[in-house]
Amino acid sequence: MSLKTVVAGREKWKIEDVLALAEGRARAAMSKEPGLRKAVDKGAEFIRRSWRSGKPIYGINTGYGASVERKVP
């Protein structure tokens, strides 16, 4: 049986797509949309720079919600 492919791009995913990925019934692939890869790389570089600076990044190196003050290594 071949797996469904859920494409990561600028379109929103349906909950069914997320469940299929989580349950191993689908695989993820990146869209070939022009400029998408550059946008993802730009976001990743922002995270890397912020991480190196020690700046808190909500949900990346901090907790969520009430745990926001907790540092996550």
HELIX and SHEET records of a PDB file:
HELIX    1   1 ILE A   15  ALA A   22  1                                   8    
HELIX    2   2 LEU A   36  SER A   53  1                                  18    
HELIX    3   3 GLY A   65  SER A   67  5                                   3    
SHEET    1   A 2 LYS A   4  ALA A   8  0                                        
SHEET    2   A 2 ALA A  26  MET A  30  1                                        
END                                                                             
